[in-house]
């Protein structure tokens, strides 16, 4: 049930809302806003004038240059990373291979061959026969020098 | 009028400032009434209107002639006013005691009372100043600007349910505020 308080509240609210509807806010100077708006538009247009365009295009070129340099830096970093990865991988492989080499007379021969610059491939090409290859190795082992083996090569 | 408006818009698209000035002159009062009622401050409202019309000039090509120009304009103006409300955020609770007596004395039983901009701003701030943003806007557009629900939906980008719900909560909060004023007056 509504009491007097509710009635007064409804009356006051209704009166205020009605008064606000009836009294529309009025602009005191009807020329002020159009003038300011047109001035702002003209100002914006002036900024887009040839001089403005030159200035803004210069800024645009600088931005492009900046972006290009950033992209180049990123590319160089990626390249550096990739190279590092490849080198480290190769070193690891080499280390593994070196560690796998047994220390015995045969491998001493192999080391000598490496030091002398004769590759295993060359040796195999020159001594395709396995027996001849073994003989060459034996020769090398006995003479303790690669110079004599070099003489055997054509 | 619609034909003249479309003609003006075509000219504005060609860069005709005079045509735009005509539109500003024609719609500025409606735009000001809306921004004033949202902001409750004459100067801020004028700045919002100015900013809104500049945005209209900049984005006139995005206006679709199939839609009402006034709705599109109201939407832009409302957004400019909302941005300002967020920036200034000076809508602190106004002490009821400072206004209650005058409100009751002036308005109770007399809806025809004349109000100047300053008085209107004070009343708007008391009534809607502390409401959440959406409730404030829906209340102003529906109850003060007397817009149709469909138009409010377009302007605020809200669903019908959202408009109804926000309006319900806004009215409830405002009624509670008025209730406190009446109670305070009685205690005097």
Interface residues (C-beta under 8 A of the other chain):
Chain A: X5 X8 X9 X10 X11 X12 X13 X14 X15 X16 X17 X18 X19 X20 X21 X22 X23 X24 X25 X26 X27 X30 X32 X33 X34 X36 X37 X38 X40 X41 X42 X44
Chain B: X17 X20 X21 X24 X25 X28 X29 X32 X33 X36 X37 X42 X45 X46 X49 X50 X53 X54 X57 X103 X104 X107 X108 X109 X110 X111 X112 X113 X114 X115 X117 X120 X123 X124 X127 X143 X144 X146 X174 X175 X178 X179 X181 X182 X183 X186
